[in-house]
Amino acid sequence: MFKKTDETKVMRDPIHGYIHVDKQIVWDCINAKEMQRLRRIHQLGGDFQVYHTAEHSRFSHSLGVYEIVRRMVYEIDSLRMALSEYEKVCVMLAGLLHDIGHGPFSHAFEDISVFPHEEYTVKILMGDSEIHHLLASCKATLPNDVANIIAHKHERSCLNQIISGQLDADRMDYLLRDAYFTGTSYGKFDLERCLRTIRLQDDTIVVKQSGIHSIEDYIMARYHMYWQVYLHPVARSYEAMLSILFKRLKDVYRTNPKSLDRVGMFHAFLNGQPTIEDLFVMDEAACLYGFTLLQDCEDEILRDLSYRLLNRHLFEYVEYHSEKDIERIQAKVRAMGFDPMYYVYHDSVSQLPYSPYKESEKGVNIWVVDEAGEIIELSQVSEIVAAMTRADLKQDEKIYYPNDQVARAGRKKQ
């Protein structure tokens, strides 16, 4: 059913050594325009403002996820024997294509978009796109089958689990890749040991009891990466400013759309009717060019925020303890001549490294198979993980605001 490439294609990768491709449909999808667009989307949102080498893209991450999935379905004997060739290719394609719906700057763009990136991904797979036509040319049901795996709706639980669970190929790649490109060690764990101890039982991905320690390391790596990298307060400042700018764009477009004629790349998202073709042309290069143009627009707030983002004059931050803190910062910002509606941002984040779900959501838990063949949820057999699940939810709340007028003084409407 799936034609092989003339020879196995290999691409060097700093995390996996090589990415291996021997299916023509996989190779064609890699070279499709919707996949190539991911070269123009940062993997880490605002973290490149903190870690200067974090310039890697969603494209390289997607290839990494594909490679881990490929290894799982061909190197783990229980998976290799249980899955048909069609199912193997479906889940490899799901790993490759799971991020094609992402907008610029990772999740921050969703403040201007009417759809979350997961919905855009499904629209691309099922709509009039190059990816859809490539998949449908192999088999009419292939686009839908791939979309169902990504949406966690496939009838085979194990396929959903490989792409979207608490021990999935997506997380395993991004932890190692993001640690490498940020120059940190927080996200490192033993991928080889994890893969060696994964099994398939009762259509569920499980881990041998001897692999528990490797999974504990993986969970701790995820915990530390979130608090040291993904939720870094400076990265959050950049993303907060993006959110505020997109909010202001919406407000200005609602009252004076003509004033935004020069930034047509945003219009489809501002009027709430974007197509997948609109998403295709909205990469980070287009977004940043839009910010460059906004530096000379009529609206003073858009001019100022665009200048700040382009030149890294990021907002300061203080800890949030009560509403009085917000009131105090609002008064300070107002005295500086800024509108608190757009210049005070209350951000609250929380994260648990691992949280077991109820039995009806079995597929997303991490399961351990003991020597008797019984499947047990991870926190029931790991004291370390059990302690994590009992711990209070860690939260961090900050207030972001401008503490100077450097940006305002630096760029004025001519």
Sine and cosine of phi, psi and omega as CSV:
sin_phi,cos_phi,sin_psi,cos_psi,sin_omega,cos_omega
0.00,0.00,-0.68,0.73,-0.04,-1.00
-0.97,-0.26,0.90,-0.44,-0.02,-1.00
-0.91,0.40,0.63,-0.77,0.05,-1.00
-1.00,0.02,0.44,-0.90,0.10,-0.99
-0.94,0.33,0.34,-0.94,-0.01,-1.00
-0.85,0.52,-0.57,0.82,0.10,-1.00
-0.52,-0.86,0.34,-0.94,0.01,-1.00
-0.92,0.40,0.83,-0.56,0.05,-1.00
-0.99,0.13,0.66,-0.75,0.05,-1.00
-0.77,-0.64,0.65,-0.76,0.06,-1.00
-0.79,-0.62,0.79,-0.61,0.00,-1.00
-0.90,0.43,0.62,-0.79,-0.03,-1.00
-0.58,-0.82,0.73,-0.68,-0.05,-1.00
-0.94,0.35,-0.31,0.95,-0.03,-1.00
-1.00,-0.09,-0.71,0.71,-0.12,-0.99
-0.96,-0.29,0.04,1.00,-0.04,-1.00
0.99,0.13,-0.93,0.37,0.07,-1.00
-0.67,-0.74,0.52,-0.85,0.24,-0.97
-0.99,-0.17,0.79,-0.61,-0.07,-1.00
-0.94,-0.33,0.77,-0.64,0.02,-1.00
-0.74,-0.67,0.85,-0.52,0.08,-1.00
-0.78,-0.62,0.16,0.99,0.07,-1.00
-0.95,-0.32,0.80,-0.61,-0.07,-1.00
-0.88,0.47,-0.60,0.80,-0.01,-1.00
-0.91,0.42,-0.59,0.81,0.05,-1.00
-0.92,0.40,-0.71,0.70,0.00,-1.00
-0.88,0.47,-0.67,0.75,0.01,-1.00
-0.91,0.42,-0.63,0.77,0.02,-1.00
-0.92,0.39,-0.60,0.80,0.05,-1.00
-0.86,0.52,-0.60,0.80,-0.06,-1.00
-1.00,-0.03,0.03,1.00,0.05,-1.00
-0.95,0.31,0.44,-0.90,-0.12,-0.99
-0.90,0.44,-0.55,0.83,-0.02,-1.00
-0.92,0.39,-0.56,0.83,0.08,-1.00
-0.97,0.26,-0.67,0.74,-0.03,-1.00
-0.89,0.45,-0.48,0.88,0.06,-1.00
-0.85,0.53,-0.51,0.86,-0.04,-1.00
-0.92,0.40,-0.26,0.97,0.14,-0.99
-0.90,0.44,-0.37,0.93,-0.09,-1.00
-0.97,-0.24,0.32,0.95,0.05,-1.00
-0.80,-0.60,0.86,-0.52,0.06,-1.00
-0.88,0.47,0.63,-0.78,0.07,-1.00
-0.93,0.36,-0.56,0.83,-0.22,-0.98
-0.93,-0.36,0.46,0.89,0.08,-1.00
0.81,0.59,-0.87,-0.49,-0.06,-1.00
-1.00,0.05,0.00,1.00,-0.08,-1.00
-0.93,0.37,-0.33,0.94,0.06,-1.00
-0.93,0.37,-0.22,0.98,0.10,-1.00
-0.98,0.19,-0.27,0.96,-0.01,-1.00
-0.96,-0.27,-0.78,0.62,-0.01,-1.00
-0.97,-0.24,0.96,-0.28,-0.21,-0.98
-0.92,0.39,-0.29,0.96,0.03,-1.00
-1.00,-0.08,0.04,1.00,-0.01,-1.00
-0.99,0.14,0.85,0.53,-0.05,-1.00
-0.98,-0.19,0.17,0.99,-0.04,-1.00
-0.95,0.31,0.34,-0.94,-0.17,-0.98
-0.93,-0.37,0.23,-0.97,0.12,-0.99
-0.90,0.43,-0.41,0.91,0.04,-1.00
-0.90,0.44,-0.77,0.63,-0.03,-1.00
-0.91,0.41,-0.60,0.80,0.06,-1.00
-0.89,0.45,-0.69,0.73,-0.02,-1.00
-0.89,0.46,-0.63,0.78,0.08,-1.00
-0.89,0.45,-0.63,0.78,0.02,-1.00
-0.91,0.42,-0.65,0.76,0.05,-1.00
-0.90,0.44,-0.71,0.71,0.06,-1.00
-0.82,0.57,-0.71,0.70,-0.06,-1.00
-0.90,0.43,-0.65,0.76,0.05,-1.00
-0.90,0.43,-0.68,0.73,0.04,-1.00
-0.88,0.48,-0.70,0.71,0.02,-1.00
-0.83,0.55,-0.70,0.71,0.01,-1.00
-0.91,0.41,-0.64,0.77,-0.01,-1.00
-0.88,0.47,-0.74,0.67,-0.13,-0.99
-0.98,0.21,-0.31,0.95,0.01,-1.00
-0.95,-0.32,-0.40,0.92,-0.07,-1.00
-0.97,-0.22,-0.38,0.93,0.06,-1.00
-1.00,0.00,0.94,-0.33,-0.19,-0.98
-0.81,0.58,-0.69,0.73,-0.05,-1.00
-0.90,0.43,-0.57,0.82,0.07,-1.00
-0.96,0.28,-0.69,0.72,-0.02,-1.00
-0.84,0.54,-0.65,0.76,-0.04,-1.00
-0.99,0.17,-0.46,0.89,-0.09,-1.00
-1.00,0.09,-0.41,0.91,-0.07,-1.00
-0.99,-0.15,0.64,-0.77,0.12,-0.99
-0.96,0.28,0.25,-0.97,0.04,-1.00
-0.88,0.47,-0.61,0.80,0.03,-1.00
-0.89,0.46,-0.70,0.71,0.00,-1.00
-0.91,0.41,-0.60,0.80,0.03,-1.00
-0.89,0.46,-0.72,0.70,-0.01,-1.00
-0.93,0.37,-0.61,0.79,0.05,-1.00
-0.84,0.54,-0.75,0.66,-0.08,-1.00
-0.96,0.26,-0.51,0.86,0.11,-0.99
-0.91,0.42,-0.67,0.74,0.05,-1.00
-0.91,0.42,-0.61,0.80,0.06,-1.00
-0.88,0.47,-0.66,0.75,0.05,-1.00
-0.89,0.45,-0.66,0.75,-0.01,-1.00
-0.92,0.39,-0.65,0.76,-0.20,-0.98
-0.98,-0.20,0.09,1.00,-0.16,-0.99
-0.90,0.43,-0.33,0.95,-0.07,-1.00
-0.93,-0.36,0.18,0.98,-0.12,-0.99
-0.92,0.40,-0.25,0.97,0.02,-1.00
-1.00,-0.01,0.07,1.00,-0.05,-1.00
-0.94,0.35,0.65,-0.76,0.11,-0.99
-1.00,-0.02,-0.01,-1.00,0.02,-1.00
-0.87,0.50,0.51,-0.86,0.10,-0.99
0.85,0.53,0.61,0.79,0.10,-0.99
0.86,0.52,-0.82,-0.57,-0.16,-0.99
-0.99,0.14,-0.27,0.96,-0.05,-1.00
-0.89,0.46,-0.52,0.85,-0.05,-1.00
-0.91,0.42,-0.35,0.94,-0.04,-1.00
-0.92,0.40,-0.19,0.98,0.09,-1.00
-0.95,0.31,-0.35,0.94,0.03,-1.00
-0.96,-0.28,-0.27,0.96,-0.07,-1.00
-1.00,-0.01,0.52,-0.85,0.02,-1.00
-1.00,0.07,-0.22,0.97,-0.01,-1.00
-0.83,-0.56,0.61,-0.79,0.19,-0.98
-0.93,0.37,0.33,-0.95,-0.11,-0.99
-0.89,0.46,-0.48,0.88,0.01,-1.00
-0.89,0.45,-0.61,0.79,0.01,-1.00
-0.94,0.35,-0.62,0.78,0.07,-1.00
-0.88,0.47,-0.64,0.77,0.01,-1.00
-0.85,0.53,-0.74,0.67,0.01,-1.00
-0.90,0.44,-0.65,0.76,0.01,-1.00
-0.88,0.48,-0.63,0.77,0.02,-1.00
-0.92,0.39,-0.69,0.73,-0.01,-1.00
-0.91,0.42,-0.58,0.82,-0.10,-0.99
-0.98,-0.19,-0.15,0.99,-0.09,-1.00
-0.99,-0.15,-0.25,-0.97,-0.03,-1.00
-0.99,0.10,0.97,0.25,-0.04,-1.00
-0.80,-0.60,0.30,-0.96,0.05,-1.00
-0.88,0.47,-0.67,0.74,0.03,-1.00
-0.86,0.51,-0.73,0.68,-0.02,-1.00
-0.86,0.52,-0.72,0.69,-0.06,-1.00
-0.92,0.39,-0.56,0.83,0.07,-1.00
-0.90,0.44,-0.73,0.69,-0.02,-1.00
-0.91,0.41,-0.72,0.69,-0.05,-1.00
-0.91,0.41,-0.44,0.90,0.02,-1.00
-0.94,0.35,-0.37,0.93,0.08,-1.00
-0.99,0.13,-0.72,0.69,0.04,-1.00
-0.32,-0.95,0.69,-0.72,-0.10,-1.00
-0.86,0.51,-0.53,0.85,-0.05,-1.00
-1.00,0.04,-0.10,0.99,-0.10,-0.99
-0.88,0.47,-0.71,0.70,0.02,-1.00
-0.84,0.55,-0.68,0.73,-0.02,-1.00
-0.93,0.38,-0.64,0.77,-0.01,-1.00
-0.91,0.41,-0.65,0.76,0.05,-1.00
-0.92,0.40,-0.69,0.72,0.01,-1.00
-0.88,0.48,-0.62,0.78,0.00,-1.00
-0.91,0.41,-0.60,0.80,0.05,-1.00
-0.91,0.42,-0.72,0.69,-0.01,-1.00
-0.89,0.45,-0.59,0.81,0.00,-1.00
-0.99,0.11,0.08,1.00,0.02,-1.00
0.89,0.46,0.62,0.78,-0.05,-1.00
-0.84,-0.54,0.10,0.99,-0.04,-1.00
-0.94,0.35,0.53,-0.85,-0.04,-1.00
-0.92,0.39,-0.39,0.92,0.06,-1.00
-1.00,-0.06,0.94,-0.34,-0.08,-1.00
-0.84,0.54,-0.62,0.79,-0.09,-1.00
-0.90,0.44,-0.54,0.84,0.01,-1.00
-0.93,0.38,-0.67,0.74,0.08,-1.00
-0.87,0.49,-0.67,0.74,-0.07,-1.00
-0.90,0.44,-0.61,0.80,-0.03,-1.00
-0.89,0.46,-0.57,0.82,-0.06,-1.00
-1.00,-0.08,-0.59,0.81,-0.13,-0.99
-0.59,-0.81,1.00,0.02,0.08,-1.00
-0.52,-0.86,-0.30,-0.95,0.07,-1.00
-1.00,-0.06,-0.11,0.99,0.15,-0.99
-0.69,-0.72,0.98,0.18,-0.10,-0.99
-0.81,-0.58,0.19,-0.98,-0.04,-1.00
-0.91,0.41,-0.54,0.84,0.02,-1.00
-0.87,0.49,-0.81,0.58,-0.01,-1.00
-0.90,0.44,-0.67,0.74,-0.05,-1.00
-0.88,0.48,-0.63,0.78,0.03,-1.00
-0.96,0.29,-0.73,0.68,-0.13,-0.99
-0.93,0.37,-0.50,0.87,0.06,-1.00
-0.89,0.45,-0.76,0.65,-0.02,-1.00
-0.93,0.37,-0.67,0.74,-0.06,-1.00
-0.94,0.35,-0.70,0.72,-0.02,-1.00
-0.93,0.37,-0.58,0.81,0.08,-1.00
-0.89,0.45,-0.70,0.72,-0.01,-1.00
-0.87,0.49,-0.75,0.66,-0.11,-0.99
-0.99,0.16,-0.29,0.96,0.13,-0.99
-1.00,-0.01,-0.13,0.99,0.00,-1.00
0.96,0.29,0.39,0.92,0.01,-1.00
-0.95,-0.31,0.23,-0.97,0.02,-1.00
-0.94,-0.34,-0.01,1.00,-0.12,-0.99
-0.87,0.49,-0.59,0.81,-0.14,-0.99
-1.00,0.01,0.10,0.99,-0.07,-1.00
-0.98,0.20,0.68,-0.73,0.11,-0.99
-0.45,-0.89,0.14,-0.99,-0.10,-1.00
-1.00,0.03,1.00,0.05,0.00,-1.00
-0.86,0.51,-0.68,0.74,-0.05,-1.00
-0.88,0.48,-0.67,0.74,0.00,-1.00
-0.93,0.38,-0.63,0.77,0.04,-1.00
-0.86,0.51,-0.73,0.68,-0.02,-1.00
-0.91,0.41,-0.58,0.81,-0.02,-1.00
-0.93,0.37,-0.41,0.91,-0.08,-1.00
-0.97,-0.24,0.02,1.00,0.05,-1.00
-0.98,0.17,0.65,-0.76,0.04,-1.00
-0.69,-0.72,0.22,-0.97,0.14,-0.99
-0.91,-0.41,0.82,-0.58,0.04,-1.00
-0.59,-0.80,0.76,-0.64,-0.04,-1.00
0.80,0.59,0.66,0.75,0.00,-1.00
0.86,0.51,0.43,0.90,0.01,-1.00
-0.82,-0.58,0.68,-0.73,0.09,-1.00
-0.96,0.29,0.83,-0.56,0.01,-1.00
-0.77,-0.64,0.21,-0.98,0.02,-1.00
-0.85,-0.52,0.69,-0.72,0.09,-1.00
-0.88,0.48,0.50,-0.87,-0.02,-1.00
-0.86,0.52,-0.53,0.85,0.00,-1.00
-0.94,0.35,-0.20,0.98,-0.01,-1.00
-0.99,-0.16,0.09,1.00,-0.08,-1.00
-0.84,0.54,-0.68,0.74,-0.07,-1.00
-0.89,0.45,-0.60,0.80,0.04,-1.00
-0.91,0.41,-0.61,0.79,0.02,-1.00
-0.94,0.33,-0.59,0.80,0.08,-1.00
-0.87,0.49,-0.68,0.73,0.04,-1.00
-0.88,0.47,-0.65,0.76,0.02,-1.00
-0.87,0.49,-0.69,0.72,-0.01,-1.00
-0.92,0.39,-0.66,0.75,0.04,-1.00
-0.91,0.41,-0.60,0.80,0.04,-1.00
-0.87,0.49,-0.68,0.74,0.01,-1.00
-0.90,0.44,-0.69,0.73,0.00,-1.00
-0.86,0.50,-0.75,0.66,-0.05,-1.00
-0.94,0.35,-0.60,0.80,0.03,-1.00
-0.90,0.44,-0.61,0.79,0.01,-1.00
-0.89,0.45,-0.74,0.68,-0.11,-0.99
-0.99,0.13,-0.44,0.90,-0.02,-1.00
-1.00,-0.07,-0.43,0.90,-0.08,-1.00
-0.85,-0.53,-0.92,0.40,-0.14,-0.99
-0.88,0.48,-0.59,0.81,-0.03,-1.00
-0.96,-0.29,0.42,0.91,0.04,-1.00
-0.85,0.53,0.74,-0.67,-0.10,-1.00
-0.87,0.49,-0.51,0.86,0.02,-1.00
-0.95,0.30,-0.64,0.77,0.08,-1.00
-0.89,0.46,-0.64,0.77,0.03,-1.00
-0.92,0.40,-0.51,0.86,0.07,-1.00
-0.90,0.44,-0.71,0.70,0.02,-1.00
-0.87,0.50,-0.71,0.70,-0.03,-1.00
-0.94,0.33,-0.55,0.84,0.08,-1.00
-0.89,0.45,-0.66,0.75,0.00,-1.00
-0.92,0.38,-0.59,0.81,0.11,-0.99
-0.87,0.49,-0.72,0.69,0.00,-1.00
-0.87,0.50,-0.67,0.74,0.00,-1.00
-0.91,0.41,-0.67,0.74,0.00,-1.00
-0.89,0.46,-0.68,0.73,0.02,-1.00
-0.91,0.42,-0.60,0.80,0.07,-1.00
-0.89,0.45,-0.70,0.71,0.01,-1.00
-0.91,0.42,-0.63,0.78,0.06,-1.00
-0.84,0.54,-0.71,0.70,0.02,-1.00
-0.88,0.48,-0.69,0.72,-0.04,-1.00
-0.91,0.41,-0.67,0.74,0.01,-1.00
-0.93,0.37,-0.66,0.75,-0.01,-1.00
-0.89,0.46,-0.57,0.82,-0.01,-1.00
-0.92,0.38,-0.59,0.81,-0.09,-1.00
-0.98,-0.20,-0.48,0.88,-0.07,-1.00
-0.53,-0.85,0.93,0.38,-0.08,-1.00
-0.88,0.48,-0.50,0.86,-0.01,-1.00
-0.87,0.50,-0.49,0.87,-0.03,-1.00
-0.93,0.36,-0.22,0.98,-0.01,-1.00
-0.94,-0.34,0.37,0.93,-0.02,-1.00
-0.85,0.53,-0.55,0.83,-0.08,-1.00
-0.96,0.28,-0.31,0.95,-0.04,-1.00
-0.94,-0.33,0.85,0.52,-0.04,-1.00
-0.88,0.47,-0.34,0.94,0.00,-1.00
-0.89,0.46,-0.37,0.93,-0.01,-1.00
-1.00,-0.05,-0.25,0.97,-0.23,-0.97
-0.86,0.51,-0.71,0.71,-0.05,-1.00
-0.88,0.48,-0.54,0.84,0.00,-1.00
-0.99,0.17,-0.51,0.86,0.01,-1.00
-0.96,0.27,-0.55,0.84,0.00,-1.00
-1.00,-0.01,0.02,1.00,0.13,-0.99
0.98,0.21,0.34,0.94,-0.03,-1.00
-0.75,-0.66,0.77,0.64,-0.02,-1.00
-0.97,0.24,0.60,-0.80,0.12,-0.99
-0.98,-0.20,0.13,-0.99,0.05,-1.00
-0.92,0.39,-0.43,0.90,0.07,-1.00
-0.95,0.32,-0.58,0.82,0.09,-1.00
-0.89,0.46,-0.66,0.75,0.04,-1.00
-0.90,0.43,-0.63,0.78,-0.03,-1.00
-0.85,0.52,-0.67,0.74,-0.03,-1.00
-0.99,0.13,-0.17,0.99,0.00,-1.00
-1.00,-0.07,0.99,0.16,0.12,-0.99
-0.97,-0.26,-0.09,-1.00,-0.07,-1.00
-0.94,0.33,-0.49,0.87,0.05,-1.00
-0.89,0.45,-0.70,0.71,0.02,-1.00
-0.90,0.43,-0.67,0.75,-0.03,-1.00
-0.90,0.45,-0.72,0.70,-0.01,-1.00
-0.92,0.39,-0.59,0.81,0.08,-1.00
-0.90,0.44,-0.63,0.78,0.08,-1.00
-0.86,0.50,-0.67,0.74,0.04,-1.00
-0.89,0.45,-0.61,0.79,0.03,-1.00
-0.87,0.49,-0.69,0.72,0.03,-1.00
-0.92,0.39,-0.58,0.81,-0.02,-1.00
-0.91,0.40,-0.33,0.94,0.05,-1.00
-0.89,0.46,-0.32,0.95,-0.01,-1.00
-0.89,-0.46,0.32,0.95,-0.02,-1.00
-0.99,0.14,0.08,-1.00,-0.04,-1.00
-0.95,0.32,-0.52,0.86,-0.14,-0.99
-0.99,0.15,0.84,-0.54,-0.08,-1.00
-0.90,0.44,-0.62,0.78,-0.03,-1.00
-0.92,0.39,-0.69,0.72,0.03,-1.00
-0.90,0.44,-0.63,0.78,0.05,-1.00
-0.87,0.50,-0.74,0.68,-0.07,-1.00
-0.92,0.39,-0.74,0.67,-0.03,-1.00
-0.90,0.43,-0.63,0.78,0.03,-1.00
-0.89,0.45,-0.70,0.72,0.03,-1.00
-0.87,0.49,-0.70,0.72,0.00,-1.00
-0.87,0.49,-0.73,0.69,-0.04,-1.00
-0.90,0.43,-0.69,0.72,-0.05,-1.00
-0.94,0.34,-0.46,0.89,-0.09,-1.00
-0.91,-0.41,0.24,0.97,0.10,-0.99
0.84,0.54,0.66,0.75,0.20,-0.98
-1.00,-0.06,0.98,0.19,-0.14,-0.99
-0.99,0.14,0.35,-0.94,0.03,-1.00
-0.93,0.36,0.54,-0.84,0.16,-0.99
-0.97,0.23,0.10,-1.00,0.04,-1.00
-0.51,-0.86,0.47,-0.88,0.12,-0.99
-0.73,-0.69,0.33,-0.94,0.03,-1.00
-0.95,0.32,0.61,-0.79,0.07,-1.00
-0.99,-0.12,0.79,-0.61,0.07,-1.00
-0.87,-0.49,-0.58,0.82,-0.01,-1.00
-0.38,-0.92,0.10,-0.99,0.02,-1.00
-0.89,0.46,-0.40,0.91,0.04,-1.00
-0.89,0.46,-0.54,0.84,0.04,-1.00
-0.90,0.44,-0.67,0.74,0.02,-1.00
-0.91,0.42,-0.69,0.73,0.00,-1.00
-0.87,0.49,-0.64,0.77,0.00,-1.00
-0.91,0.42,-0.69,0.72,0.00,-1.00
-0.93,0.37,-0.63,0.77,0.04,-1.00
-0.86,0.50,-0.67,0.74,0.02,-1.00
-0.90,0.43,-0.65,0.76,0.01,-1.00
-0.90,0.44,-0.70,0.71,-0.03,-1.00
-0.92,0.38,-0.65,0.76,0.02,-1.00
-0.89,0.45,-0.62,0.78,0.02,-1.00
-0.92,0.40,-0.42,0.91,0.04,-1.00
-0.99,0.11,-0.08,1.00,0.04,-1.00
1.00,-0.08,0.21,0.98,0.01,-1.00
-0.98,-0.21,0.49,-0.87,0.06,-1.00
-0.99,0.12,0.90,-0.43,-0.04,-1.00
-0.85,0.53,-0.41,0.91,0.00,-1.00
-0.87,0.50,-0.54,0.84,-0.03,-1.00
-0.93,-0.37,-0.12,0.99,-0.08,-1.00
-0.85,-0.53,0.18,0.98,0.13,-0.99
-0.76,-0.65,0.84,-0.54,-0.09,-1.00
-0.77,-0.63,0.88,-0.48,0.03,-1.00
-1.00,-0.08,0.89,-0.46,-0.06,-1.00
-0.89,-0.45,0.77,-0.64,0.03,-1.00
-0.79,-0.61,0.81,-0.59,0.02,-1.00
-0.77,-0.64,0.47,-0.88,0.06,-1.00
-0.54,-0.84,0.37,-0.93,-0.04,-1.00
-0.31,-0.95,0.72,-0.69,0.18,-0.98
-0.92,-0.40,0.72,-0.69,-0.02,-1.00
-0.91,0.41,-0.51,0.86,0.01,-1.00
-0.38,-0.93,0.73,-0.68,0.01,-1.00
-0.65,-0.76,0.93,-0.38,0.00,-1.00
-0.93,0.38,0.66,-0.75,0.00,-1.00
-0.99,-0.10,0.21,-0.98,0.00,-1.00
-0.92,0.40,0.28,-0.96,-0.12,-0.99
-0.84,0.55,-0.57,0.82,-0.03,-1.00
-0.93,0.37,-0.25,0.97,0.04,-1.00
-0.94,-0.33,0.61,0.79,-0.14,-0.99
-0.80,0.60,-0.59,0.80,-0.12,-0.99
-0.87,0.49,-0.45,0.89,-0.09,-1.00
-1.00,-0.06,-0.11,0.99,0.07,-1.00
-0.98,0.22,0.20,-0.98,0.17,-0.98
-0.98,-0.19,0.81,-0.59,-0.11,-0.99
-0.89,-0.46,0.62,-0.79,0.01,-1.00
-0.91,-0.42,0.68,-0.73,0.08,-1.00
-0.96,-0.26,0.83,-0.55,-0.03,-1.00
-1.00,0.08,-0.02,-1.00,-0.09,-1.00
-0.91,0.41,-0.38,0.93,0.03,-1.00
-1.00,0.05,-0.03,1.00,0.01,-1.00
1.00,0.03,0.12,0.99,0.01,-1.00
-0.99,0.13,0.67,-0.74,0.01,-1.00
-1.00,-0.07,0.83,-0.56,-0.09,-1.00
-0.78,-0.62,0.67,-0.74,0.04,-1.00
-0.91,0.40,0.62,-0.78,-0.20,-0.98
-0.80,0.60,-0.70,0.71,-0.08,-1.00
-0.92,0.39,-0.22,0.97,0.03,-1.00
-0.99,0.13,-0.26,0.97,-0.05,-1.00
-0.84,-0.55,-0.06,1.00,0.02,-1.00
-0.87,-0.50,0.89,-0.46,0.01,-1.00
-0.91,0.42,-0.58,0.81,-0.01,-1.00
-0.90,0.43,-0.74,0.67,-0.02,-1.00
-0.93,0.37,-0.60,0.80,0.04,-1.00
-0.87,0.50,-0.67,0.74,0.02,-1.00
-0.89,0.45,-0.61,0.79,0.03,-1.00
-0.90,0.43,-0.67,0.74,-0.04,-1.00
-0.94,0.35,-0.41,0.91,0.02,-1.00
-1.00,0.08,-0.29,0.96,-0.06,-1.00
-0.93,0.36,0.43,-0.90,0.07,-1.00
-0.91,0.42,0.56,-0.83,0.07,-1.00
-0.87,0.49,0.83,-0.55,0.00,-1.00
-0.99,0.16,0.82,-0.58,-0.01,-1.00
-0.82,-0.57,0.44,-0.90,0.05,-1.00
-0.62,-0.79,0.83,-0.55,-0.02,-1.00
-0.84,-0.54,0.76,-0.65,-0.01,-1.00
-0.70,-0.71,0.39,-0.92,0.09,-1.00
-0.91,-0.40,0.82,-0.57,-0.01,-1.00
-0.96,-0.27,0.65,-0.76,-0.07,-1.00
-0.27,-0.96,0.37,-0.93,0.06,-1.00
-0.98,0.20,0.68,-0.73,-0.01,-1.00
-0.93,-0.36,0.16,0.99,0.03,-1.00
-0.36,-0.93,0.07,-1.00,0.00,-1.00
-0.88,-0.47,0.47,0.88,-0.03,-1.00
-0.87,0.49,-0.73,0.68,-0.04,-1.00
-0.90,0.44,-0.67,0.74,-0.02,-1.00
-0.89,0.46,-0.65,0.76,0.01,-1.00
-0.95,0.32,-0.46,0.89,-0.10,-1.00
-0.97,0.24,-0.42,0.91,-0.06,-1.00
-0.63,-0.78,0.89,-0.46,0.01,-1.00
-0.80,-0.61,0.48,-0.87,0.02,-1.00
-0.89,0.46,0.78,-0.62,-0.01,-1.00
-0.98,0.20,0.00,0.00,0.00,0.00
